[in-house]
Amino acid sequence: MKIIFLGTGTSVSVPMIGCKCTVCKSDDPHNKRRRSSLYVEAAGTHIVIDTPPDFREQALQYDLPRVDAVVFTHSHADHTLGFDDIRRFNTVQNCVIPAFASPEVTADLMRIFDYIHTERKIADVYRPRIDFRVVSGPFDIGGVHLEPLPVVHGEKPTQGYLLQAEGRRIGYVPDCLRMGDDIVERLNGVDLMILDALRDRPHLTHLTLEDSLALLKRIGARQSYIIHMCHELEHSATEKRLPESVGISFDGLTLTL
């Protein structure tokens, strides 16, 4: 399995508009964080998890070869508003692309991007060609098995995913405030765990770094990375505070399991 962190920042990205802090003004490329998204290559299948507003730039910078499916965690703007750019992969691959999401998220996507499924098909009119697939339990995309993991994150229904392929297990939960004991148990001992860690100060909808590390300790992954960081977490300084088994992700980080 190959994993590319397309984006590792929070909803306003880093640098943040109008901010003059040392992290936003940093020359360290690790402190440049587009909104969070993950690209997974496994068993001959290429999956994008979430399409943030930065998706076009991410696809270009990291030279994504194809997208066989899109999977959504929730319908907040920073995870969905690049969805229209999937249409370029429709053209390149000459195929319809499936989009997997919970019933609530699918309804939001079909409302926000209503032209995808409501407008009459006209030759040469350029719009995404999507097969919306409602997720109500575990499902397969090619040789990749995915299990939705409901977590608490604000009022919008949100889920992470447990991905299994090629003998490896990966947990991906980029937006989370609380995680049930049953979800922790499902993730126990994964090969790789990727988890929300917004900042040190408490937040209404996200884990703090301290809470994230406590949760990662319970999950007990072989290797973990924090994601969805705001400008209050400077890369190198935060890295020094982490245990050996936990890393701080950055845009473009590529892992092969």
C-alpha positions in Angstrom: 0.0 0.0 0.0 1.2 3.5 -0.8 -0.2 6.6 1.0 0.2 10.2 -0.1 -0.8 13.0 2.3 -2.3 15.4 -0.2 -3.1 17.9 2.5 -2.6 18.0 6.3 -4.1 21.3 7.4 -7.3 22.5 9.0 -10.2 24.3 7.3 -8.4 27.6 6.8 -5.1 26.0 5.8 -1.6 27.2 6.8 -0.6 30.0 6.2 -3.9 31.5 7.3 -5.3 34.6 5.5 -4.3 37.8 7.3 -2.1 36.1 9.9 1.5 37.3 10.7 2.5 34.6 13.2 5.8 32.8 12.9 4.3 29.6 11.6 2.2 31.3 8.9 5.3 33.3 7.9 7.6 30.3 8.2 10.0 29.3 5.3 9.8 25.7 6.3 7.8 23.9 3.6 6.5 21.5 6.3 4.5 24.4 7.7 2.6 24.9 4.4 -0.5 22.9 4.9 -3.4 22.6 2.4 -6.7 21.2 3.6 -6.6 17.5 4.6 -7.0 14.8 2.0 -5.4 11.3 1.5 -4.5 9.3 -1.7 -4.3 5.6 -1.4 -2.8 3.2 -3.9 -3.4 -0.5 -3.1 -4.2 -3.7 -5.0 -4.1 -1.8 -8.3 -6.8 0.6 -7.1 -6.4 4.4 -6.6 -8.6 6.1 -4.0 -9.0 9.7 -2.9 -10.4 10.3 0.6 -12.1 13.8 0.5 -11.8 16.4 -2.1 -10.9 19.8 -0.4 -11.0 23.1 -2.3 -7.2 22.5 -2.9 -7.8 19.2 -4.7 -6.8 20.5 -8.2 -3.5 21.9 -6.9 -2.9 18.7 -4.9 -3.5 16.5 -7.9 -1.2 18.6 -10.1 1.6 18.9 -7.5 1.7 15.2 -6.6 1.0 14.1 -10.2 -1.9 11.8 -9.4 -2.1 9.2 -12.2 -5.8 8.3 -11.8 -8.8 8.2 -9.4 -10.8 5.0 -9.3 -13.1 6.1 -6.5 -13.7 9.0 -4.1 -14.6 8.4 -0.5 -15.9 11.1 1.8 -15.6 11.4 5.6 -18.2 14.2 6.0 -19.7 17.1 4.1 -17.9 20.2 5.6 -16.6 22.6 2.9 -13.0 21.9 3.5 -13.5 18.2 2.6 -15.9 18.5 -0.3 -15.6 21.7 -2.4 -13.0 20.4 -4.8 -15.4 17.6 -5.9 -16.1 19.2 -9.3 -12.4 18.7 -10.3 -13.0 15.0 -10.4 -14.4 15.6 -13.9 -10.9 15.9 -15.3 -10.2 12.3 -14.3 -13.5 11.3 -15.9 -12.1 12.7 -19.2 -8.6 11.2 -18.8 -9.9 7.8 -17.8 -13.1 7.9 -20.0 -15.2 6.4 -17.2 -17.8 7.2 -14.6 -16.2 7.4 -11.1 -18.0 6.1 -8.0 -18.3 8.4 -4.9 -18.8 6.6 -1.5 -20.4 8.4 1.5 -22.9 8.0 4.3 -26.6 8.7 3.5 -26.4 12.2 5.0 -23.2 13.1 3.2 -24.4 11.7 -0.1 -27.6 13.9 0.3 -25.4 17.0 0.9 -23.2 16.2 -2.1 -26.2 15.8 -4.4 -27.7 19.1 -3.1 -24.4 21.1 -3.3 -23.4 19.6 -6.7 -27.0 19.1 -7.9 -26.0 19.6 -11.6 -24.2 16.3 -11.5 -27.4 14.3 -11.4 -30.2 16.6 -12.3 -29.1 18.4 -15.5 -29.9 16.8 -18.9 -26.8 15.2 -20.4 -25.6 17.3 -23.3 -22.7 16.4 -25.6 -19.5 18.3 -24.9 -20.9 19.8 -21.7 -18.2 19.4 -19.1 -19.3 18.1 -15.7 -18.4 15.3 -13.3 -19.7 11.8 -14.2 -20.4 10.3 -10.8 -22.0 7.1 -9.5 -23.2 8.0 -6.0 -22.9 5.0 -3.7 -24.4 5.2 -0.3 -22.3 3.7 2.5 -24.3 1.8 5.2 -21.6 -0.7 6.2 -18.3 -2.2 5.1 -17.6 -2.1 1.3 -15.0 -3.0 -1.2 -13.3 -0.8 -3.9 -11.4 -3.2 -6.1 -9.1 -5.1 -3.7 -9.4 -2.6 -0.9 -11.8 -3.3 1.9 -13.2 -0.2 3.8 -15.1 -0.1 7.0 -16.8 3.2 8.0 -16.0 4.3 11.6 -18.5 6.8 13.0 -17.0 9.5 15.3 -18.1 12.7 17.0 -17.2 15.9 15.1 -19.7 18.8 15.5 -23.2 18.4 14.2 -22.5 16.9 10.8 -22.4 13.1 10.6 -18.7 12.2 10.3 -16.8 9.0 9.9 -13.3 7.8 9.5 -12.3 4.6 7.8 -10.4 1.4 8.4 -8.8 0.3 5.1 -7.5 -3.2 4.6 -5.5 -4.4 1.5 -2.4 -6.4 0.8 -2.2 -7.7 4.3 -2.1 -4.2 5.8 -4.6 -2.2 8.0 -4.8 1.6 8.0 -7.0 3.8 10.1 -7.8 7.3 8.9 -9.8 9.7 11.1 -8.9 13.3 10.1 -11.8 15.1 11.9 -12.7 13.9 15.4 -13.6 15.2 18.9 -14.5 11.9 20.5 -14.2 8.3 19.5 -16.2 5.4 21.0 -14.6 2.5 22.7 -15.9 0.2 20.0 -14.1 2.2 17.3 -10.9 2.2 19.3 -11.2 -1.6 19.6 -11.7 -1.9 15.8 -8.6 0.1 15.2 -6.5 -1.7 17.8 -3.0 -2.7 16.5 -3.4 -1.3 12.9 -0.2 -0.9 10.9 -0.8 2.8 10.4 -3.1 5.2 12.3 -3.8 8.8 11.0 -5.6 11.0 13.5 -6.8 14.5 14.0 -4.8 16.8 16.3 -5.8 20.4 15.7 -3.8 22.2 18.4 -3.0 22.3 22.1 -5.9 24.4 23.2 -9.4 22.7 23.5 -11.7 23.0 20.6 -15.4 22.4 20.2 -15.1 19.8 17.3 -11.5 18.6 17.2 -9.1 16.6 19.4 -6.2 18.5 21.0 -2.7 17.2 20.6 -2.8 15.8 24.1 -6.1 14.0 23.6 -5.0 12.7 20.2 -1.8 11.2 21.7 -3.8 9.6 24.5 -6.1 8.0 21.9 -3.2 6.9 19.8 -1.7 5.2 22.8 -5.0 3.2 23.3 -5.1 2.3 19.6 -1.6 1.0 19.7 -0.7 1.3 16.0 2.7 0.2 14.8 3.1 3.8 13.4 0.9 6.8 13.8 0.7 10.3 12.3 -1.3 13.3 13.4 -3.1 15.4 10.8 -5.5 18.4 10.4 -3.1 20.8 12.3 -3.7 24.5 12.5 -1.0 27.2 12.7 -0.5 26.8 16.4 1.5 23.7 15.9 4.9 24.4 14.3 6.2 21.3 12.6 9.7 20.9 14.0 8.8 22.0 17.5 5.8 19.7 17.6 7.8 16.8 16.2 10.2 17.0 19.2 7.2 16.6 21.5 5.9 13.4 20.0 6.7 9.8 21.1 8.9 7.7 18.8 5.9 5.9 17.3 4.0 9.1 16.3 5.0 11.5 13.5 3.6 14.8 12.4 2.4 14.5 8.8 3.1 17.1 6.1 1.8 17.8 2.6 3.4 15.4 0.2 4.5 12.9 2.8 4.5 9.5 1.1 4.5 6.2 2.9 4.8 2.7 1.5 3.6 -0.2 3.8 
